[in-house]
Amino acid sequence: MLRFPAILTFFAVRESVVRVRGALLALVRVPRPKGCVKLGTGAWRIRVGGIRALYDIDDKAKAVEVLRIKHRRDVCRGL
């Protein structure tokens, strides 16, 4: 199961929406893909071009919850 924040609609106007959406949907099959980084807060981060997505993994419920999708310079601000 994958839960998206409403911010995903922001990227619909950009060309990278297909890549970001594909990477997020792939998290259902492989929640810890090659290149992902575990942050000090317990969240995980993946990179899709200049976009970063932060997400939590619930292994018991087999769920991935996307917390933030932002440009690389803004994603970790305010954590």
HTML snippet that shows the backbone in 3Dmol.js (N, CA, C, O; Angstrom):
<script src="https://3Dmol.org/build/3Dmol-min.js"></script>
<div id="view" style="width:600px;height:400px;position:relative"></div>
<script>
const pdb = `
ATOM      1  N   MET A   1       0.852  -1.172   0.000  1.00  0.00           N
ATOM      2  CA  MET A   1       0.000   0.000   0.000  1.00  0.00           C
ATOM      3  C   MET A   1       0.895   1.232   0.000  1.00  0.00           C
ATOM      4  O   MET A   1       1.935   1.249   0.659  1.00  0.00           O
ATOM      5  N   LEU A   2       0.497   2.248  -0.729  1.00  0.00           N
ATOM      6  CA  LEU A   2       1.272   3.479  -0.841  1.00  0.00           C
ATOM      7  C   LEU A   2       0.339   4.655  -0.664  1.00  0.00           C
ATOM      8  O   LEU A   2      -0.698   4.740  -1.322  1.00  0.00           O
ATOM      9  N   ARG A   3       0.710   5.569   0.230  1.00  0.00           N
ATOM     10  CA  ARG A   3      -0.095   6.769   0.462  1.00  0.00           C
ATOM     11  C   ARG A   3       0.696   7.976  -0.010  1.00  0.00           C
ATOM     12  O   ARG A   3       1.849   8.157   0.380  1.00  0.00           O
ATOM     13  N   PHE A   4       0.071   8.818  -0.862  1.00  0.00           N
ATOM     14  CA  PHE A   4       0.702  10.003  -1.425  1.00  0.00           C
ATOM     15  C   PHE A   4       0.177  11.259  -0.742  1.00  0.00           C
ATOM     16  O   PHE A   4      -1.002  11.325  -0.395  1.00  0.00           O
ATOM     17  N   PRO A   5       1.037  12.259  -0.545  1.00  0.00           N
ATOM     18  CA  PRO A   5       0.529  13.563  -0.102  1.00  0.00           C
ATOM     19  C   PRO A   5      -0.057  14.323  -1.293  1.00  0.00           C
ATOM     20  O   PRO A   5       0.204  13.986  -2.448  1.00  0.00           O
ATOM     21  N   ALA A   6      -0.835  15.330  -1.002  1.00  0.00           N
ATOM     22  CA  ALA A   6      -1.472  16.119  -2.059  1.00  0.00           C
ATOM     23  C   ALA A   6      -0.454  16.886  -2.896  1.00  0.00           C
ATOM     24  O   ALA A   6      -0.786  17.321  -3.998  1.00  0.00           O
ATOM     25  N   ILE A   7       0.763  17.063  -2.415  1.00  0.00           N
ATOM     26  CA  ILE A   7       1.777  17.841  -3.121  1.00  0.00           C
ATOM     27  C   ILE A   7       2.143  17.197  -4.451  1.00  0.00           C
ATOM     28  O   ILE A   7       2.703  17.867  -5.319  1.00  0.00           O
ATOM     29  N   LEU A   8       1.841  15.916  -4.633  1.00  0.00           N
ATOM     30  CA  LEU A   8       2.178  15.246  -5.887  1.00  0.00           C
ATOM     31  C   LEU A   8       1.513  15.924  -7.073  1.00  0.00           C
ATOM     32  O   LEU A   8       2.059  15.892  -8.176  1.00  0.00           O
ATOM     33  N   THR A   9       0.361  16.532  -6.881  1.00  0.00           N
ATOM     34  CA  THR A   9      -0.310  17.210  -7.981  1.00  0.00           C
ATOM     35  C   THR A   9       0.484  18.412  -8.466  1.00  0.00           C
ATOM     36  O   THR A   9       0.333  18.823  -9.617  1.00  0.00           O
ATOM     37  N   PHE A  10       1.336  18.991  -7.602  1.00  0.00           N
ATOM     38  CA  PHE A  10       2.188  20.116  -7.986  1.00  0.00           C
ATOM     39  C   PHE A  10       3.114  19.716  -9.126  1.00  0.00           C
ATOM     40  O   PHE A  10       3.366  20.511 -10.031  1.00  0.00           O
ATOM     41  N   PHE A  11       3.618  18.495  -9.087  1.00  0.00           N
ATOM     42  CA  PHE A  11       4.571  18.042 -10.084  1.00  0.00           C
ATOM     43  C   PHE A  11       3.900  17.637 -11.392  1.00  0.00           C
ATOM     44  O   PHE A  11       4.593  17.327 -12.361  1.00  0.00           O
ATOM     45  N   ALA A  12       2.579  17.632 -11.442  1.00  0.00           N
ATOM     46  CA  ALA A  12       1.873  17.234 -12.653  1.00  0.00           C
ATOM     47  C   ALA A  12       2.151  18.189 -13.807  1.00  0.00           C
ATOM     48  O   ALA A  12       2.002  17.810 -14.969  1.00  0.00           O
ATOM     49  N   VAL A  13       2.554  19.422 -13.507  1.00  0.00           N
ATOM     50  CA  VAL A  13       2.832  20.386 -14.564  1.00  0.00           C
ATOM     51  C   VAL A  13       4.248  20.262 -15.083  1.00  0.00           C
ATOM     52  O   VAL A  13       4.604  20.934 -16.051  1.00  0.00           O
ATOM     53  N   ARG A  14       5.049  19.440 -14.483  1.00  0.00           N
ATOM     54  CA  ARG A  14       6.446  19.286 -14.893  1.00  0.00           C
ATOM     55  C   ARG A  14       6.643  17.993 -15.688  1.00  0.00           C
ATOM     56  O   ARG A  14       5.861  17.049 -15.581  1.00  0.00           O
ATOM     57  N   GLU A  15       7.691  17.982 -16.471  1.00  0.00           N
ATOM     58  CA  GLU A  15       7.990  16.799 -17.271  1.00  0.00           C
ATOM     59  C   GLU A  15       8.433  15.624 -16.414  1.00  0.00           C
ATOM     60  O   GLU A  15       8.282  14.472 -16.820  1.00  0.00           O
ATOM     61  N   SER A  16       8.975  15.897 -15.238  1.00  0.00           N
ATOM     62  CA  SER A  16       9.518  14.831 -14.404  1.00  0.00           C
ATOM     63  C   SER A  16       8.450  14.051 -13.649  1.00  0.00           C
ATOM     64  O   SER A  16       8.779  13.134 -12.897  1.00  0.00           O
ATOM     65  N   VAL A  17       7.181  14.394 -13.832  1.00  0.00           N
ATOM     66  CA  VAL A  17       6.125  13.718 -13.076  1.00  0.00           C
ATOM     67  C   VAL A  17       6.111  12.215 -13.357  1.00  0.00           C
ATOM     68  O   VAL A  17       5.826  11.430 -12.453  1.00  0.00           O
ATOM     69  N   VAL A  18       6.405  11.807 -14.561  1.00  0.00           N
ATOM     70  CA  VAL A  18       6.401  10.388 -14.907  1.00  0.00           C
ATOM     71  C   VAL A  18       7.500   9.663 -14.145  1.00  0.00           C
ATOM     72  O   VAL A  18       7.280   8.575 -13.613  1.00  0.00           O
ATOM     73  N   ARG A  19       8.683  10.265 -14.091  1.00  0.00           N
ATOM     74  CA  ARG A  19       9.799   9.639 -13.372  1.00  0.00           C
ATOM     75  C   ARG A  19       9.546   9.578 -11.875  1.00  0.00           C
ATOM     76  O   ARG A  19       9.807   8.554 -11.243  1.00  0.00           O
ATOM     77  N   VAL A  20       9.035  10.676 -11.297  1.00  0.00           N
ATOM     78  CA  VAL A  20       8.758  10.719  -9.856  1.00  0.00           C
ATOM     79  C   VAL A  20       7.667   9.712  -9.512  1.00  0.00           C
ATOM     80  O   VAL A  20       7.801   8.948  -8.556  1.00  0.00           O
ATOM     81  N   ARG A  21       6.601   9.710 -10.283  1.00  0.00           N
ATOM     82  CA  ARG A  21       5.495   8.786 -10.021  1.00  0.00           C
ATOM     83  C   ARG A  21       5.961   7.338 -10.145  1.00  0.00           C
ATOM     84  O   ARG A  21       5.597   6.495  -9.325  1.00  0.00           O
ATOM     85  N   GLY A  22       6.755   7.050 -11.158  1.00  0.00           N
ATOM     86  CA  GLY A  22       7.272   5.693 -11.343  1.00  0.00           C
ATOM     87  C   GLY A  22       8.150   5.243 -10.190  1.00  0.00           C
ATOM     88  O   GLY A  22       8.060   4.099  -9.744  1.00  0.00           O
ATOM     89  N   ALA A  23       9.002   6.144  -9.705  1.00  0.00           N
ATOM     90  CA  ALA A  23       9.876   5.807  -8.583  1.00  0.00           C
ATOM     91  C   ALA A  23       9.065   5.552  -7.318  1.00  0.00           C
ATOM     92  O   ALA A  23       9.378   4.644  -6.548  1.00  0.00           O
ATOM     93  N   LEU A  24       8.021   6.355  -7.104  1.00  0.00           N
ATOM     94  CA  LEU A  24       7.190   6.171  -5.913  1.00  0.00           C
ATOM     95  C   LEU A  24       6.377   4.881  -5.991  1.00  0.00           C
ATOM     96  O   LEU A  24       6.224   4.182  -4.989  1.00  0.00           O
ATOM     97  N   LEU A  25       5.866   4.571  -7.151  1.00  0.00           N
ATOM     98  CA  LEU A  25       5.112   3.330  -7.303  1.00  0.00           C
ATOM     99  C   LEU A  25       6.021   2.103  -7.165  1.00  0.00           C
ATOM    100  O   LEU A  25       5.566   1.046  -6.728  1.00  0.00           O
ATOM    101  N   ALA A  26       7.282   2.234  -7.528  1.00  0.00           N
ATOM    102  CA  ALA A  26       8.238   1.133  -7.385  1.00  0.00           C
ATOM    103  C   ALA A  26       8.539   0.837  -5.918  1.00  0.00           C
ATOM    104  O   ALA A  26       8.984  -0.262  -5.588  1.00  0.00           O
ATOM    105  N   LEU A  27       8.299   1.811  -5.035  1.00  0.00           N
ATOM    106  CA  LEU A  27       8.528   1.588  -3.612  1.00  0.00           C
ATOM    107  C   LEU A  27       7.610   0.515  -3.046  1.00  0.00           C
ATOM    108  O   LEU A  27       7.922  -0.076  -2.012  1.00  0.00           O
ATOM    109  N   VAL A  28       6.493   0.254  -3.696  1.00  0.00           N
ATOM    110  CA  VAL A  28       5.581  -0.793  -3.240  1.00  0.00           C
ATOM    111  C   VAL A  28       6.272  -2.156  -3.334  1.00  0.00           C
ATOM    112  O   VAL A  28       6.142  -2.983  -2.431  1.00  0.00           O
ATOM    113  N   ARG A  29       6.997  -2.386  -4.412  1.00  0.00           N
ATOM    114  CA  ARG A  29       7.700  -3.661  -4.598  1.00  0.00           C
ATOM    115  C   ARG A  29       9.011  -3.711  -3.823  1.00  0.00           C
ATOM    116  O   ARG A  29       9.322  -4.717  -3.185  1.00  0.00           O
ATOM    117  N   VAL A  30       9.783  -2.617  -3.879  1.00  0.00           N
ATOM    118  CA  VAL A  30      11.102  -2.563  -3.245  1.00  0.00           C
ATOM    119  C   VAL A  30      11.172  -1.277  -2.416  1.00  0.00           C
ATOM    120  O   VAL A  30      11.526  -0.224  -2.946  1.00  0.00           O
ATOM    121  N   PRO A  31      10.837  -1.350  -1.118  1.00  0.00           N
ATOM    122  CA  PRO A  31      10.804  -0.123  -0.311  1.00  0.00           C
ATOM    123  C   PRO A  31      12.179   0.472   0.000  1.00  0.00           C
ATOM    124  O   PRO A  31      12.286   1.637   0.382  1.00  0.00           O
ATOM    125  N   ARG A  32      13.215  -0.328  -0.164  1.00  0.00           N
ATOM    126  CA  ARG A  32      14.576   0.173   0.078  1.00  0.00           C
ATOM    127  C   ARG A  32      15.426  -0.044  -1.176  1.00  0.00           C
ATOM    128  O   ARG A  32      16.298  -0.913  -1.190  1.00  0.00           O
ATOM    129  N   PRO A  33      15.175   0.745  -2.230  1.00  0.00           N
ATOM    130  CA  PRO A  33      15.916   0.541  -3.486  1.00  0.00           C
ATOM    131  C   PRO A  33      17.376   0.966  -3.349  1.00  0.00           C
ATOM    132  O   PRO A  33      17.756   1.653  -2.401  1.00  0.00           O
ATOM    133  N   LYS A  34      18.166   0.547  -4.304  1.00  0.00           N
ATOM    134  CA  LYS A  34      19.574   0.939  -4.341  1.00  0.00           C
ATOM    135  C   LYS A  34      19.655   2.460  -4.411  1.00  0.00           C
ATOM    136  O   LYS A  34      18.980   3.081  -5.232  1.00  0.00           O
ATOM    137  N   GLY A  35      20.468   3.055  -3.563  1.00  0.00           N
ATOM    138  CA  GLY A  35      20.648   4.495  -3.559  1.00  0.00           C
ATOM    139  C   GLY A  35      19.793   5.232  -2.548  1.00  0.00           C
ATOM    140  O   GLY A  35      19.967   6.437  -2.365  1.00  0.00           O
ATOM    141  N   CYS A  36      18.873   4.543  -1.885  1.00  0.00           N
ATOM    142  CA  CYS A  36      18.066   5.229  -0.871  1.00  0.00           C
ATOM    143  C   CYS A  36      18.929   5.476   0.369  1.00  0.00           C
ATOM    144  O   CYS A  36      19.908   4.769   0.610  1.00  0.00           O
ATOM    145  N   VAL A  37      18.551   6.486   1.143  1.00  0.00           N
ATOM    146  CA  VAL A  37      19.336   6.879   2.310  1.00  0.00           C
ATOM    147  C   VAL A  37      18.409   6.943   3.512  1.00  0.00           C
ATOM    148  O   VAL A  37      17.327   7.526   3.443  1.00  0.00           O
ATOM    149  N   LYS A  38      18.842   6.334   4.625  1.00  0.00           N
ATOM    150  CA  LYS A  38      18.073   6.443   5.859  1.00  0.00           C
ATOM    151  C   LYS A  38      18.532   7.702   6.583  1.00  0.00           C
ATOM    152  O   LYS A  38      19.726   7.904   6.804  1.00  0.00           O
ATOM    153  N   LEU A  39      17.578   8.540   6.948  1.00  0.00           N
ATOM    154  CA  LEU A  39      17.875   9.799   7.617  1.00  0.00           C
ATOM    155  C   LEU A  39      17.861   9.603   9.129  1.00  0.00           C
ATOM    156  O   LEU A  39      17.371   8.586   9.620  1.00  0.00           O
ATOM    157  N   GLY A  40      18.392  10.564   9.860  1.00  0.00           N
ATOM    158  CA  GLY A  40      18.442  10.497  11.314  1.00  0.00           C
ATOM    159  C   GLY A  40      17.073  10.486  11.963  1.00  0.00           C
ATOM    160  O   GLY A  40      16.936  10.046  13.104  1.00  0.00           O
ATOM    161  N   THR A  41      16.063  10.959  11.264  1.00  0.00           N
ATOM    162  CA  THR A  41      14.710  10.999  11.810  1.00  0.00           C
ATOM    163  C   THR A  41      14.003   9.653  11.681  1.00  0.00           C
ATOM    164  O   THR A  41      12.894   9.491  12.189  1.00  0.00           O
ATOM    165  N   GLY A  42      14.617   8.700  11.019  1.00  0.00           N
ATOM    166  CA  GLY A  42      13.998   7.400  10.797  1.00  0.00           C
ATOM    167  C   GLY A  42      13.330   7.293   9.441  1.00  0.00           C
ATOM    168  O   GLY A  42      12.954   6.198   9.022  1.00  0.00           O
ATOM    169  N   ALA A  43      13.177   8.403   8.753  1.00  0.00           N
ATOM    170  CA  ALA A  43      12.580   8.402   7.412  1.00  0.00           C
ATOM    171  C   ALA A  43      13.634   7.982   6.390  1.00  0.00           C
ATOM    172  O   ALA A  43      14.830   7.981   6.682  1.00  0.00           O
ATOM    173  N   TRP A  44      13.187   7.634   5.214  1.00  0.00           N
ATOM    174  CA  TRP A  44      14.066   7.272   4.109  1.00  0.00           C
ATOM    175  C   TRP A  44      13.945   8.323   3.014  1.00  0.00           C
ATOM    176  O   TRP A  44      12.929   9.011   2.915  1.00  0.00           O
ATOM    177  N   ARG A  45      14.993   8.445   2.187  1.00  0.00           N
ATOM    178  CA  ARG A  45      14.990   9.429   1.101  1.00  0.00           C
ATOM    179  C   ARG A  45      15.438   8.758  -0.187  1.00  0.00           C
ATOM    180  O   ARG A  45      16.408   8.000  -0.213  1.00  0.00           O
ATOM    181  N   ILE A  46      14.700   9.058  -1.265  1.00  0.00           N
ATOM    182  CA  ILE A  46      15.135   8.639  -2.593  1.00  0.00           C
ATOM    183  C   ILE A  46      15.299   9.888  -3.452  1.00  0.00           C
ATOM    184  O   ILE A  46      14.680  10.924  -3.207  1.00  0.00           O
ATOM    185  N   ARG A  47      16.149   9.758  -4.460  1.00  0.00           N
ATOM    186  CA  ARG A  47      16.447  10.857  -5.371  1.00  0.00           C
ATOM    187  C   ARG A  47      15.923  10.506  -6.747  1.00  0.00           C
ATOM    188  O   ARG A  47      16.153   9.409  -7.257  1.00  0.00           O
ATOM    189  N   VAL A  48      15.209  11.460  -7.346  1.00  0.00           N
ATOM    190  CA  VAL A  48      14.731  11.316  -8.729  1.00  0.00           C
ATOM    191  C   VAL A  48      15.095  12.613  -9.431  1.00  0.00           C
ATOM    192  O   VAL A  48      14.325  13.573  -9.411  1.00  0.00           O
ATOM    193  N   GLY A  49      16.266  12.642 -10.052  1.00  0.00           N
ATOM    194  CA  GLY A  49      16.753  13.880 -10.661  1.00  0.00           C
ATOM    195  C   GLY A  49      16.993  14.922  -9.579  1.00  0.00           C
ATOM    196  O   GLY A  49      17.709  14.653  -8.615  1.00  0.00           O
ATOM    197  N   GLY A  50      16.410  16.103  -9.721  1.00  0.00           N
ATOM    198  CA  GLY A  50      16.547  17.162  -8.729  1.00  0.00           C
ATOM    199  C   GLY A  50      15.485  17.117  -7.648  1.00  0.00           C
ATOM    200  O   GLY A  50      15.429  17.996  -6.788  1.00  0.00           O
ATOM    201  N   ILE A  51      14.650  16.104  -7.688  1.00  0.00           N
ATOM    202  CA  ILE A  51      13.559  15.961  -6.733  1.00  0.00           C
ATOM    203  C   ILE A  51      13.944  14.916  -5.692  1.00  0.00           C
ATOM    204  O   ILE A  51      14.553  13.898  -6.021  1.00  0.00           O
ATOM    205  N   ARG A  52      13.586  15.171  -4.433  1.00  0.00           N
ATOM    206  CA  ARG A  52      13.798  14.213  -3.353  1.00  0.00           C
ATOM    207  C   ARG A  52      12.452  13.864  -2.751  1.00  0.00           C
ATOM    208  O   ARG A  52      11.586  14.727  -2.604  1.00  0.00           O
ATOM    209  N   ALA A  53      12.278  12.600  -2.402  1.00  0.00           N
ATOM    210  CA  ALA A  53      11.057  12.146  -1.744  1.00  0.00           C
ATOM    211  C   ALA A  53      11.440  11.520  -0.416  1.00  0.00           C
ATOM    212  O   ALA A  53      12.308  10.649  -0.360  1.00  0.00           O
ATOM    213  N   LEU A  54      10.794  11.963   0.650  1.00  0.00           N
ATOM    214  CA  LEU A  54      10.981  11.381   1.974  1.00  0.00           C
ATOM    215  C   LEU A  54       9.803  10.468   2.251  1.00  0.00           C
ATOM    216  O   LEU A  54       8.659  10.804   1.945  1.00  0.00           O
ATOM    217  N   TYR A  55      10.088   9.312   2.833  1.00  0.00           N
ATOM    218  CA  TYR A  55       9.017   8.363   3.095  1.00  0.00           C
ATOM    219  C   TYR A  55       9.349   7.508   4.310  1.00  0.00           C
ATOM    220  O   TYR A  55      10.512   7.357   4.685  1.00  0.00           O
ATOM    221  N   ASP A  56       8.299   6.949   4.921  1.00  0.00           N
ATOM    222  CA  ASP A  56       8.423   6.015   6.035  1.00  0.00           C
ATOM    223  C   ASP A  56       8.025   4.634   5.553  1.00  0.00           C
ATOM    224  O   ASP A  56       7.186   4.484   4.664  1.00  0.00           O
ATOM    225  N   ILE A  57       8.642   3.629   6.156  1.00  0.00           N
ATOM    226  CA  ILE A  57       8.322   2.246   5.826  1.00  0.00           C
ATOM    227  C   ILE A  57       7.747   1.587   7.076  1.00  0.00           C
ATOM    228  O   ILE A  57       8.361   1.634   8.142  1.00  0.00           O
ATOM    229  N   ASP A  58       6.581   0.980   6.951  1.00  0.00           N
ATOM    230  CA  ASP A  58       5.979   0.201   8.029  1.00  0.00           C
ATOM    231  C   ASP A  58       6.031  -1.259   7.594  1.00  0.00           C
ATOM    232  O   ASP A  58       5.182  -1.723   6.833  1.00  0.00           O
ATOM    233  N   ASP A  59       7.046  -1.981   8.091  1.00  0.00           N
ATOM    234  CA  ASP A  59       7.252  -3.363   7.658  1.00  0.00           C
ATOM    235  C   ASP A  59       6.121  -4.289   8.112  1.00  0.00           C
ATOM    236  O   ASP A  59       5.753  -5.218   7.394  1.00  0.00           O
ATOM    237  N   LYS A  60       5.578  -4.036   9.290  1.00  0.00           N
ATOM    238  CA  LYS A  60       4.500  -4.897   9.785  1.00  0.00           C
ATOM    239  C   LYS A  60       3.252  -4.793   8.908  1.00  0.00           C
ATOM    240  O   LYS A  60       2.651  -5.805   8.550  1.00  0.00           O
ATOM    241  N   ALA A  61       2.871  -3.568   8.569  1.00  0.00           N
ATOM    242  CA  ALA A  61       1.681  -3.351   7.735  1.00  0.00           C
ATOM    243  C   ALA A  61       2.005  -3.460   6.247  1.00  0.00           C
ATOM    244  O   ALA A  61       1.104  -3.410   5.409  1.00  0.00           O
ATOM    245  N   LYS A  62       3.286  -3.608   5.918  1.00  0.00           N
ATOM    246  CA  LYS A  62       3.749  -3.632   4.523  1.00  0.00           C
ATOM    247  C   LYS A  62       3.249  -2.399   3.778  1.00  0.00           C
ATOM    248  O   LYS A  62       2.650  -2.492   2.706  1.00  0.00           O
ATOM    249  N   ALA A  63       3.514  -1.240   4.383  1.00  0.00           N
ATOM    250  CA  ALA A  63       3.047   0.030   3.807  1.00  0.00           C
ATOM    251  C   ALA A  63       4.196   1.019   3.706  1.00  0.00           C
ATOM    252  O   ALA A  63       5.123   1.003   4.516  1.00  0.00           O
ATOM    253  N   VAL A  64       4.121   1.875   2.706  1.00  0.00           N
ATOM    254  CA  VAL A  64       5.065   2.965   2.514  1.00  0.00           C
ATOM    255  C   VAL A  64       4.255   4.252   2.496  1.00  0.00           C
ATOM    256  O   VAL A  64       3.309   4.383   1.719  1.00  0.00           O
ATOM    257  N   GLU A  65       4.623   5.207   3.354  1.00  0.00           N
ATOM    258  CA  GLU A  65       3.923   6.489   3.389  1.00  0.00           C
ATOM    259  C   GLU A  65       4.871   7.589   2.939  1.00  0.00           C
ATOM    260  O   GLU A  65       5.907   7.814   3.563  1.00  0.00           O
ATOM    261  N   VAL A  66       4.523   8.265   1.870  1.00  0.00           N
ATOM    262  CA  VAL A  66       5.341   9.352   1.348  1.00  0.00           C
ATOM    263  C   VAL A  66       5.059  10.600   2.188  1.00  0.00           C
ATOM    264  O   VAL A  66       3.911  11.026   2.312  1.00  0.00           O
ATOM    265  N   LEU A  67       6.123  11.185   2.767  1.00  0.00           N
ATOM    266  CA  LEU A  67       5.976  12.334   3.648  1.00  0.00           C
ATOM    267  C   LEU A  67       6.123  13.656   2.912  1.00  0.00           C
ATOM    268  O   LEU A  67       5.333  14.578   3.118  1.00  0.00           O
ATOM    269  N   ARG A  68       7.131  13.749   2.056  1.00  0.00           N
ATOM    270  CA  ARG A  68       7.404  14.992   1.328  1.00  0.00           C
ATOM    271  C   ARG A  68       7.949  14.679  -0.052  1.00  0.00           C
ATOM    272  O   ARG A  68       8.648  13.686  -0.254  1.00  0.00           O
ATOM    273  N   ILE A  69       7.617  15.539  -0.991  1.00  0.00           N
ATOM    274  CA  ILE A  69       8.203  15.497  -2.328  1.00  0.00           C
ATOM    275  C   ILE A  69       8.529  16.936  -2.671  1.00  0.00           C
ATOM    276  O   ILE A  69       7.636  17.752  -2.899  1.00  0.00           O
ATOM    277  N   LYS A  70       9.827  17.240  -2.705  1.00  0.00           N
ATOM    278  CA  LYS A  70      10.235  18.624  -2.959  1.00  0.00           C
ATOM    279  C   LYS A  70      11.554  18.653  -3.719  1.00  0.00           C
ATOM    280  O   LYS A  70      12.207  17.628  -3.914  1.00  0.00           O
ATOM    281  N   HIS A  71      11.921  19.841  -4.136  1.00  0.00           N
ATOM    282  CA  HIS A  71      13.218  20.050  -4.761  1.00  0.00           C
ATOM    283  C   HIS A  71      14.305  19.733  -3.737  1.00  0.00           C
ATOM    284  O   HIS A  71      14.084  19.863  -2.533  1.00  0.00           O
ATOM    285  N   ARG A  72      15.449  19.327  -4.204  1.00  0.00           N
ATOM    286  CA  ARG A  72      16.516  18.857  -3.315  1.00  0.00           C
ATOM    287  C   ARG A  72      16.947  19.872  -2.270  1.00  0.00           C
ATOM    288  O   ARG A  72      17.357  19.486  -1.176  1.00  0.00           O
ATOM    289  N   ARG A  73      16.864  21.154  -2.576  1.00  0.00           N
ATOM    290  CA  ARG A  73      17.323  22.153  -1.609  1.00  0.00           C
ATOM    291  C   ARG A  73      16.284  22.413  -0.513  1.00  0.00           C
ATOM    292  O   ARG A  73      16.616  22.984   0.526  1.00  0.00           O
ATOM    293  N   ASP A  74      15.044  22.004  -0.734  1.00  0.00           N
ATOM    294  CA  ASP A  74      13.970  22.311   0.210  1.00  0.00           C
ATOM    295  C   ASP A  74      13.460  21.111   1.008  1.00  0.00           C
ATOM    296  O   ASP A  74      12.743  21.290   1.992  1.00  0.00           O
ATOM    297  N   VAL A  75      13.811  19.912   0.606  1.00  0.00           N
ATOM    298  CA  VAL A  75      13.144  18.730   1.174  1.00  0.00           C
ATOM    299  C   VAL A  75      13.417  18.529   2.663  1.00  0.00           C
ATOM    300  O   VAL A  75      12.507  18.122   3.386  1.00  0.00           O
ATOM    301  N   CYS A  76      14.609  18.793   3.145  1.00  0.00           N
ATOM    302  CA  CYS A  76      14.932  18.524   4.549  1.00  0.00           C
ATOM    303  C   CYS A  76      14.771  19.740   5.447  1.00  0.00           C
ATOM    304  O   CYS A  76      15.008  19.635   6.650  1.00  0.00           O
ATOM    305  N   ARG A  77      14.385  20.869   4.920  1.00  0.00           N
ATOM    306  CA  ARG A  77      14.181  22.052   5.753  1.00  0.00           C
ATOM    307  C   ARG A  77      12.979  21.855   6.659  1.00  0.00           C
ATOM    308  O   ARG A  77      11.909  21.445   6.207  1.00  0.00           O
ATOM    309  N   GLY A  78      13.159  22.145   7.927  1.00  0.00           N
ATOM    310  CA  GLY A  78      12.059  22.060   8.877  1.00  0.00           C
ATOM    311  C   GLY A  78      11.850  20.690   9.486  1.00  0.00           C
ATOM    312  O   GLY A  78      10.844  20.471  10.160  1.00  0.00           O
ATOM    313  N   LEU A  79      12.780  19.746   9.268  1.00  0.00           N
ATOM    314  CA  LEU A  79      12.634  18.435   9.878  1.00  0.00           C
ATOM    315  C   LEU A  79      13.075  18.452  11.321  1.00  0.00           C
ATOM    316  O   LEU A  79      13.020  17.425  11.996  1.00  0.00           O
TER     317      LEU A  79
END
`;
const viewer = $3Dmol.createViewer("view");
viewer.addModel(pdb, "pdb");
viewer.setStyle({}, {cartoon: {color: "spectrum"}});
viewer.zoomTo();
viewer.render();
</script>
